Amino acid sequence: MFRRIATVFTRFVTLAAALPSLALAQGPSMAVPGAGARLIKDARAEPVSIVLVHGAFANGSGWGKLIPLLEKDGHRVIAVQNAMSSVAADVDNTKRVIESQPGPVVVVAHSYGGAVMTGAAAGISKVKALVYVAAFAPDAGEPLGAFLEKYPSALAPALRPDAGGFVYIDREQFRNVFAGDVPSAEARLMSITQVPIHGAAFAASVPNAAWRTIPSWFLIAQQDRTLNPDMLRFYAKRMGAKVTEIKSSHVAFLSHPTDVARIIGEAARSTPR
């Protein structure tokens, strides 16, 4: 009798141990009996890595309202920190960060960061989508400031150079030009902590344009006084991007983080995994 019980118990243990592998063999959605009908996740699916590239007059901490929303959606997130002393150096730094991320990658850039992303993501096969947030999107060999005269904005008159050739936005004009829909106290702090960009950046270019080979999304801020919305529309149309327009200042990721997160999420869901 005890031998029979031992035999039955051994068979039960063997069957229980085999259930997970049997379930996986049947596909990712097969339920394991006795496990409350839980679905077994597809082990092949990897989280998408989101690389955030800041623009001029800011740094990576400016994405602070957006990052928690992206992490809540299950993405790995990293924010690049660029010195903005030269376009070439920022492209190299951003490329290094992109290449170090696991799995499929979506790169998101704001303003000047769009030019950096355009150069840095070119030729990297793991980059599956680009998201331009009120950003420059130059073609290969095209100066960053190529269309600033054709599409003027309030930015140029508000720039103030220092002795080293870096430029700032005049503090008194900062909110009106850069962050019109951000609370005044927050905008004031941004003006005080702004990170300057070297003026030579606007004449620089990138050797390759990632948007020519990588699917792109573009957010156009309709109330943008830093970059003319019509210039952004020109960029978006030229690259054939999926376009979203919202009533926002230049810093939509601060004033409308949920809208920006939704666009990034759409780009991330489109990536083959």
C-alpha positions as CSV (number, residue, x, y, z in Angstrom):
1,M,0.0,0.0,0.0
2,F,2.8,2.4,1.0
3,R,4.6,1.5,-2.2
4,R,1.5,2.4,-4.3
5,I,1.1,5.8,-2.5
6,A,4.8,6.5,-3.1
7,T,4.4,5.7,-6.8
8,V,1.4,8.0,-7.1
9,F,3.2,10.8,-5.3
10,T,6.2,10.5,-7.6
11,R,4.0,10.7,-10.7
12,F,2.2,13.8,-9.3
13,V,5.5,15.6,-8.6
14,T,6.8,14.7,-12.1
15,L,3.6,16.1,-13.7
16,A,3.7,19.3,-11.6
17,A,7.3,20.0,-12.6
18,A,6.4,19.5,-16.2
19,L,3.4,21.8,-16.3
20,P,5.3,25.1,-16.8
21,S,7.3,23.9,-19.7
22,L,4.2,22.3,-21.2
23,A,2.3,25.5,-20.9
24,L,5.1,27.5,-22.6
25,A,5.3,25.0,-25.4
26,Q,1.6,25.7,-26.1
27,G,2.1,29.4,-26.3
28,P,2.4,32.5,-24.1
29,S,-1.3,32.7,-23.3
30,M,-1.9,29.1,-21.9
31,A,-3.2,29.0,-18.4
32,V,-1.6,26.7,-15.8
33,P,-4.3,24.5,-14.1
34,G,-4.6,25.2,-10.4
35,A,-2.9,28.6,-10.7
36,G,-6.0,30.8,-10.8
37,A,-5.9,30.8,-14.6
38,R,-3.0,33.3,-14.6
39,L,-1.5,34.0,-18.0
40,I,2.1,33.0,-18.6
41,K,4.0,36.0,-20.0
42,D,5.9,35.7,-23.2
43,A,9.5,35.5,-22.1
44,R,10.6,36.8,-25.5
45,A,9.0,40.3,-25.0
46,E,11.5,42.9,-23.8
47,P,10.7,46.2,-22.2
48,V,11.4,49.2,-24.5
49,S,14.3,51.4,-23.5
50,I,13.4,55.1,-23.8
51,V,16.4,57.5,-24.2
52,L,15.5,61.2,-23.5
53,V,17.7,63.9,-25.1
54,H,17.2,67.3,-23.6
55,G,17.4,70.6,-25.5
56,A,19.2,73.8,-25.0
57,F,18.8,75.9,-21.8
58,A,17.9,72.7,-19.9
59,N,19.4,69.4,-18.8
60,G,18.1,65.9,-18.2
61,S,16.3,66.7,-15.0
62,G,13.8,68.7,-17.1
63,W,12.1,65.4,-18.0
64,G,11.1,64.9,-14.3
65,K,7.4,65.0,-14.9
66,L,7.5,62.6,-17.9
67,I,9.8,59.9,-16.5
68,P,7.4,58.6,-13.9
69,L,4.7,58.2,-16.5
70,L,7.0,56.2,-18.8
71,E,8.2,54.0,-16.0
72,K,4.6,53.4,-15.0
73,D,4.0,52.0,-18.5
74,G,6.8,49.6,-18.0
75,H,9.6,51.2,-20.0
76,R,13.3,51.5,-19.0
77,V,14.2,55.2,-19.1
78,I,17.4,57.1,-19.2
79,A,18.0,60.8,-19.6
80,V,21.1,61.9,-21.5
81,Q,23.2,64.8,-20.0
82,N,24.9,66.9,-22.8
83,A,27.3,69.8,-22.3
84,M,26.1,71.6,-25.4
85,S,29.6,72.9,-26.1
86,S,29.5,71.4,-29.5
87,V,27.0,69.4,-31.6
88,A,29.6,66.8,-32.5
89,A,30.5,66.1,-28.8
90,D,26.8,65.9,-27.9
91,V,26.1,63.5,-30.7
92,D,29.0,61.2,-29.6
93,N,27.8,61.3,-26.0
94,T,24.2,60.5,-26.9
95,K,25.3,57.7,-29.3
96,R,27.2,56.1,-26.4
97,V,24.1,56.2,-24.2
98,I,21.8,54.8,-26.9
99,E,24.2,51.9,-27.7
100,S,24.5,50.9,-24.1
101,Q,20.7,50.3,-23.7
102,P,19.3,46.8,-23.8
103,G,16.5,45.7,-26.1
104,P,14.6,47.9,-28.6
105,V,15.1,51.6,-28.2
106,V,13.0,54.6,-28.7
107,V,14.8,58.0,-28.7
108,V,12.9,61.1,-27.7
109,A,14.3,64.6,-28.1
110,H,13.3,68.2,-27.4
111,S,14.4,71.3,-29.3
112,Y,18.1,71.3,-29.9
113,G,18.2,67.7,-28.8
114,G,16.3,66.8,-32.0
115,A,19.4,67.7,-34.0
116,V,21.6,65.6,-31.6
117,M,19.2,62.7,-31.8
118,T,19.1,62.9,-35.6
119,G,22.9,62.4,-35.8
120,A,23.3,60.0,-32.8
121,A,20.6,57.5,-33.7
122,A,21.7,57.1,-37.4
123,G,23.0,53.6,-38.2
124,I,22.0,52.0,-34.8
125,S,19.8,49.0,-35.6
126,K,18.3,48.8,-32.1
127,V,16.7,52.2,-32.5
128,K,13.1,51.5,-33.7
129,A,11.5,54.9,-33.4
130,L,12.2,58.6,-33.0
131,V,10.0,61.1,-31.2
132,Y,10.6,64.8,-31.9
133,V,9.1,67.1,-29.2
134,A,9.0,70.6,-30.7
135,A,12.5,69.8,-32.0
136,F,15.0,70.6,-34.7
137,A,15.2,67.8,-37.4
138,P,17.9,68.7,-39.8
139,D,18.9,66.7,-42.8
140,A,22.4,65.4,-43.3
141,G,24.9,68.3,-43.8
142,E,22.2,70.9,-43.1
143,P,23.1,73.6,-40.5
144,L,21.0,73.5,-37.4
145,G,19.8,77.1,-38.0
146,A,19.2,76.7,-41.7
147,F,15.5,77.8,-41.5
148,L,15.5,80.2,-38.5
149,E,15.4,83.3,-40.8
150,K,12.6,81.8,-42.9
151,Y,10.6,80.8,-39.8
152,P,11.5,83.5,-37.2
153,S,10.5,83.3,-33.6
154,A,10.9,85.3,-30.4
155,L,14.0,83.4,-29.4
156,A,16.8,85.3,-31.3
157,P,16.0,88.8,-29.8
158,A,16.0,87.2,-26.3
159,L,19.4,85.5,-26.5
160,R,22.2,86.9,-24.4
161,P,25.9,85.8,-25.1
162,D,28.6,85.5,-22.5
163,A,32.3,86.0,-22.9
164,G,32.9,82.4,-23.9
165,G,30.4,82.4,-26.8
166,F,27.6,80.6,-25.0
167,V,24.1,82.0,-25.1
168,Y,21.4,82.3,-22.5
169,I,17.7,83.4,-22.7
170,D,17.2,86.7,-21.0
171,R,15.7,86.0,-17.6
172,E,13.0,88.6,-17.9
173,Q,11.8,87.1,-21.3
174,F,12.3,83.5,-20.4
175,R,8.8,82.6,-19.5
176,N,7.2,84.4,-22.5
177,V,9.7,82.9,-25.0
178,F,10.3,79.4,-23.6
179,A,7.7,78.3,-21.1
180,G,4.5,80.4,-21.4
181,D,2.1,77.8,-20.0
182,V,4.3,76.8,-17.0
183,P,3.5,78.4,-13.6
184,S,5.5,81.6,-13.1
185,A,7.4,80.4,-10.1
186,E,8.5,77.2,-11.9
187,A,9.5,79.2,-15.0
188,R,11.5,81.6,-12.9
189,L,13.5,78.7,-11.4
190,M,14.0,77.4,-14.9
191,S,15.4,80.8,-16.0
192,I,17.8,80.9,-13.1
193,T,19.1,77.3,-13.6
194,Q,19.1,77.3,-17.4
195,V,22.1,75.7,-19.1
196,P,23.5,77.7,-22.0
197,I,24.4,76.4,-25.5
198,H,27.4,77.5,-27.5
199,G,26.4,79.9,-30.3
200,A,28.4,77.9,-32.8
201,A,25.9,75.0,-32.5
202,F,23.4,76.8,-34.8
203,A,25.9,76.7,-37.7
204,A,26.8,73.0,-37.1
205,S,25.4,70.0,-38.9
206,V,25.2,66.2,-38.5
207,P,26.7,63.8,-41.2
208,N,23.6,61.5,-41.3
209,A,19.9,61.9,-40.6
210,A,18.4,59.1,-38.6
211,W,14.8,60.0,-39.6
212,R,15.5,59.0,-43.2
213,T,15.5,55.3,-42.1
214,I,13.8,55.2,-38.7
215,P,10.0,55.7,-38.2
216,S,9.4,59.1,-36.6
217,W,6.7,60.8,-34.5
218,F,6.5,64.6,-34.2
219,L,4.8,66.8,-31.6
220,I,4.1,70.3,-32.7
221,A,3.5,72.9,-30.0
222,Q,1.0,75.4,-31.5
223,Q,1.9,78.2,-29.0
224,D,5.7,77.7,-29.3
225,R,7.5,81.0,-29.3
226,T,11.0,79.4,-29.3
227,L,10.7,77.5,-32.5
228,N,8.2,78.6,-35.1
229,P,5.4,76.0,-35.4
230,D,5.5,76.3,-39.2
231,M,9.2,75.3,-39.1
232,L,8.2,72.3,-37.1
233,R,5.5,71.4,-39.6
234,F,8.0,71.7,-42.4
235,Y,10.3,69.2,-40.6
236,A,7.5,66.8,-39.8
237,K,6.2,66.8,-43.4
238,R,9.6,66.4,-44.9
239,M,10.3,63.3,-42.8
240,G,6.8,61.8,-43.2
241,A,6.4,61.7,-39.4
242,K,3.2,60.8,-37.5
243,V,2.2,64.3,-36.3
244,T,0.3,65.4,-33.2
245,E,-0.4,69.1,-32.5
246,I,-1.3,70.4,-29.1
247,K,-1.9,73.9,-27.6
248,S,1.4,74.2,-25.7
249,S,4.4,76.3,-25.2
250,H,7.9,75.0,-26.3
251,V,8.1,72.8,-23.2
252,A,5.1,70.5,-23.7
253,F,6.8,67.8,-21.7
254,L,6.4,70.0,-18.6
255,S,2.9,71.5,-19.3
256,H,1.4,68.5,-21.0
257,P,3.4,65.4,-19.8
258,T,0.5,63.0,-20.3
259,D,0.1,64.0,-23.9
260,V,3.8,63.6,-24.5
261,A,3.9,60.2,-22.7
262,R,1.0,59.0,-24.9
263,I,2.9,59.8,-28.1
264,I,6.0,58.1,-26.8
265,G,3.9,55.1,-25.8
266,E,2.4,54.9,-29.3
267,A,6.0,54.9,-30.8
268,A,7.1,52.2,-28.3
269,R,4.2,49.9,-29.1
270,S,5.0,50.1,-32.7
271,T,8.5,48.6,-32.2
272,P,9.0,45.0,-33.3
273,R,10.0,42.8,-30.4
